[in-house]
Amino acid sequence: MKRLILGGFAALALAGAAPPATTLNDRLTGDLTVHDPVIIRELDTYYVFSTVGKYVGIKTSKDLKTWHDAGSVFAEIPAWAKQAIPGTEGIWAPDISFVNGEYRLYYSVSTFGSNRSAIGLATSPTLGAGAKWTDRGLVVMSTKEDDFNAIDPNFVVDAKGGQWLALGSFWTGIKLFALDAKTGKPAPGAKPYAIARRPAPAGGPAPIEAPFILSHGGWYFLIASYDYCCKGVNSTYYTVVSRSRAITGPYLGRDGSAMMAGGGTILLRADLQENQRFRGPGHAGAFTDADSTTYLAYHAYDKQAQGRPTLRIAPLRWGADGWPTAEY
C-alpha cells in the first residue's frame, strides 16, 4: 500500500498537481518522546503531560506540530507516595483538567506488575511560567486485597456537573469513582462502579487499561487500551471505543459488544501485521479545542528509532452514525 501511495504522489507531481494533504501526525516534529500522554491548551500554548523521566514530563507547542521539552511537574516523588508504595521509582500516567479555576493533575505511583498502587492529585493556578504545583496527596489506593489497580486516572464531568474519576489497569478492569467536587477526591467509603473488563481466558490475563471518557452528542464515549504496552516495537497495544447514555454504563461498541465482556470498537490499531513504522498505539487522552475539534493524543513505538515511545496526535472525526474515527 505504501508503494502505491508514493507512486500516486509521483504521478501528481509529474502532472503539476499538489500532493494530497498529510495527517497531523506526519507534521509532528521536535521533542516527541512521551509515554501515556494527555493534552490540554492554555491561552496560545498546548501542553502534553506524560510518563517521561521520573516526575511527569511536560512538552509544549504553539501550533500542535512542533514540540519542545518544558521540564517536569515534580522535582521528586511526594513523601506520602514513597511511604504508601514502597519501591516506587517514578510517577506514571498523568491526567490534566481545568476545574473550578485551577488545573488538576492526577497521577499514578506503583511498581510494575503490582496492584499496590495509588493515585495522587496536584493543582496549579496556571500551566505557564507562573505554574506552581501543590500536591494534594492521596486520592485512591489499591492493595493486594482489592480487585482493581489504582493507576491510569482520568477525570470527567457528567452532564449534570457531577465529577468522576475513571481508573484501572489489568486485574478486573476499569472502575469509576464519584468525586467530591470540593476536594477532587472520593467521599470516604465510596464504592467504585465497574464499567469495563476483559474476562481472562484460561491460561493468562486479558489486558485492559488507560480509560478516558469524553462526551459527544448526548453520549459518553469510553476509550481504553487493550493488550500489551511497554515492549517497544513488539508492543501489541491497541485502542477501542464504546459509548453509553449514562456515565456509569453500560458501554457498548458499535456492534453492540459490551465493554464488561471485552468488547468495543477498534479506534487505533496495533498494525503489527502491516509491518508499519509506529507500533502499539495506545493510552489515549482526548482534548476538544476552541474550534470544537477533538484531538486524540497517544503514544506509539517508533520502529525507526529503536522502539522509542513517540507522541502521536490524531483529530477525531464524527460520522453520521455518531461514532468517531481517528485520522492517524
Secondary structure as the mmCIF struct_conf table of DSSP 4:
data_model
#
loop_
_struct_conf.conf_type_id
_struct_conf.id
_struct_conf.beg_label_comp_id
_struct_conf.beg_label_asym_id
_struct_conf.beg_label_seq_id
_struct_conf.end_label_comp_id
_struct_conf.end_label_asym_id
_struct_conf.end_label_seq_id
HELX_RH_AL_P HELX_RH_AL_P1 LYS A 2 LEU A 14
TURN_TY1_P TURN_TY1_P1 ALA A 15 GLY A 16
HELX_LH_PP_P HELX_LH_PP_P1 ALA A 17 THR A 23
TURN_TY1_P TURN_TY1_P2 LEU A 24 LEU A 24
HELX_RH_3T_P HELX_RH_3T_P1 ASN A 25 ARG A 27
STRN STRN1 THR A 29 GLY A 30
STRN STRN2 THR A 33 THR A 33
BEND BEND1 HIS A 35 ASP A 36
STRN STRN3 VAL A 38 GLU A 42
TURN_TY1_P TURN_TY1_P3 LEU A 43 ASP A 44
STRN STRN4 THR A 45 SER A 50
BEND BEND2 THR A 51 THR A 51
BEND BEND3 GLY A 53 LYS A 54
STRN STRN5 TYR A 55 TYR A 55
STRN STRN6 GLY A 57 SER A 61
BEND BEND4 LYS A 62 LYS A 65
STRN STRN7 THR A 66 SER A 72
BEND BEND5 VAL A 73 VAL A 73
BEND BEND6 ALA A 75 GLU A 76
HELX_RH_AL_P HELX_RH_AL_P2 ALA A 79 ALA A 84
BEND BEND7 ILE A 85 ILE A 85
TURN_TY1_P TURN_TY1_P4 PRO A 86 GLY A 87
STRN STRN8 ILE A 91 ILE A 91
STRN STRN9 TRP A 92 VAL A 99
TURN_TY1_P TURN_TY1_P5 ASN A 100 GLY A 101
STRN STRN10 GLU A 102 VAL A 109
TURN_TY1_P TURN_TY1_P6 PHE A 112 GLY A 113
STRN STRN11 SER A 117 SER A 124
BEND BEND8 PRO A 125 PRO A 125
BEND BEND9 LEU A 127 GLY A 128
TURN_TY1_P TURN_TY1_P7 ALA A 129 GLY A 130
STRN STRN12 THR A 134 SER A 142
TURN_TY1_P TURN_TY1_P8 LYS A 144 GLU A 145
BEND BEND10 ASP A 146 PHE A 148
BEND BEND11 ASP A 152 ASP A 152
STRN STRN13 ASN A 154 VAL A 157
TURN_TY1_P TURN_TY1_P9 ALA A 159 LYS A 160
BEND BEND12 GLY A 161 GLY A 161
STRN STRN14 GLN A 163 LEU A 167
STRN STRN15 SER A 169 SER A 169
BEND BEND13 PHE A 170 PHE A 170
TURN_TY1_P TURN_TY1_P10 TRP A 171 THR A 172
STRN STRN16 ILE A 174 ASP A 180
TURN_TY1_P TURN_TY1_P11 ALA A 181 GLY A 184
STRN STRN17 LYS A 185 PRO A 186
HELX_LH_PP_P HELX_LH_PP_P2 ALA A 187 ALA A 187
TURN_TY1_P TURN_TY1_P12 PRO A 188 GLY A 189
HELX_LH_PP_P HELX_LH_PP_P3 ALA A 190 PRO A 192
STRN STRN18 TYR A 193 ALA A 196
HELX_LH_PP_P HELX_LH_PP_P4 PRO A 199 PRO A 201
TURN_TY1_P TURN_TY1_P13 ALA A 202 GLY A 203
BEND BEND14 GLY A 204 GLY A 204
STRN STRN19 ILE A 208 HIS A 216
TURN_TY1_P TURN_TY1_P14 GLY A 217 GLY A 218
STRN STRN20 TRP A 219 TYR A 226
BEND BEND15 ASP A 227 ASP A 227
BEND BEND16 CYS A 230 LYS A 231
HELX_RH_3T_P HELX_RH_3T_P2 GLY A 232 ASN A 234
STRN STRN21 TYR A 238 SER A 244
BEND BEND17 ARG A 245 ALA A 246
TURN_TY1_P TURN_TY1_P15 ILE A 247 THR A 248
STRN STRN22 LEU A 252 LEU A 252
TURN_TY1_P TURN_TY1_P16 ARG A 254 ASP A 255
STRN STRN23 ALA A 258 ALA A 258
HELX_RH_3T_P HELX_RH_3T_P3 MET A 259 ALA A 261
TURN_TY1_P TURN_TY1_P17 GLY A 262 GLY A 262
STRN STRN24 THR A 265 LEU A 268
TURN_TY1_P TURN_TY1_P18 LEU A 272 ASN A 275
BEND BEND18 ARG A 277 ARG A 277
STRN STRN25 PHE A 278 THR A 288
TURN_TY1_P TURN_TY1_P19 ALA A 290 ASP A 291
BEND BEND19 SER A 292 SER A 292
STRN STRN26 THR A 294 ASP A 302
HELX_RH_3T_P HELX_RH_3T_P4 LYS A 303 ALA A 305
TURN_TY1_P TURN_TY1_P20 GLN A 306 GLY A 307
STRN STRN27 ARG A 308 TRP A 318
TURN_TY1_P TURN_TY1_P21 ALA A 320 ASP A 321
BEND BEND20 GLY A 322 GLY A 322
STRN STRN28 PRO A 324 ALA A 326
#
